[in-house]
Amino acid sequence: MQKLSTKEILHRNLERQAPGNLPDLKILLHNVRSMHNVGAAFRSADAFGIADILISGYTPTPPRPEITKTAIGAEKHVQWQHIEDIQPSIQSLKNENYHFIGLEQTTESYLLPNYEVPTNKKICLVFGNEVTGLDKELLPLIDDFVEIPQYGHKHSLNVSVTVGVALFSFIDKYWDH
């Protein structure tokens, strides 16, 4: 057994195709304050074949050295746009058949492993602030909420970890479709 070179890994990755509707999935980062979390979201998006990241609120945008340091250049391969007015943008995407899924602990959240992805819709996963989560003003615009089951004393995960876990869960959900 030998480790693959970065060139061999890249070749393998580019030969693969993301399953199901995963290439249509969008990520929305709203009021994420850490540039490292933004960079990690770009890196995870690239790894899972996600084409678009939407950035809103005070979430920092590329180019920034702190984002690039964590993204290690992934921000050059994932399209992104900054959204000034979030509500009309969400409505516009809903008109394009997007279903918004917020990663948040609410009284109506589904546990992520139990969530059934609507097969007739495109998906936009929404991630919020590291401390306060999704803004209350956004909650009525979200179609479904999911949460990652946790079993320890802490009640939250870092945004960058949440993005990675959610994307892996969706790749698993799309694998059979």
Phi, psi and omega in degrees: 000140175224149173291146176282148174284162178298327177294317178294320178296314179302315180301314178299313182300317183286342175280338181279156174237132180299140185286157172052223182269012183304321179297338178274348182293137176245156174245134174244121176254113182244120178057037172277122188271334187274125177295331178292321176294321177296314178300318179294325177296319176298317182295317178293318179302314179298316182299324183264006176078024178278131187269334189226135169240130175257136183237129181219170182067218182266015176301129180292150181243154172295162355275130176215134181304324182292326177289312182298323181303317181276322181287342186043044175094356181298334180295346176276346184249350179246124178292148177212157173212146176268130180257121179283310184247102191292318186297311178295329179293318177297317180297320178299317178292325176297323177294338176267017176075028175270139177250125184265126180240115180268134174272099185199148176270109179230174177291348182240016181288143169270146170289133186309316180296334182269351185288130176260119183289130175296120186282344182261012182231154168273156187245140169234116177272131185247126180240141183245196184300146183299330184256314187260354179073211180284136179299143179303327181293335179279333187308314181294344181272349183271136181279318179219156175239139175232153175224150179275124180298137180228150187232002182260195183280329179280153186246015181208163175239158175299147180305317181298321178292317180300318178300312181298315180296315181297315181296320178296320179298319180288325176298320178295319180293325181277345187303322183274351185261000000 
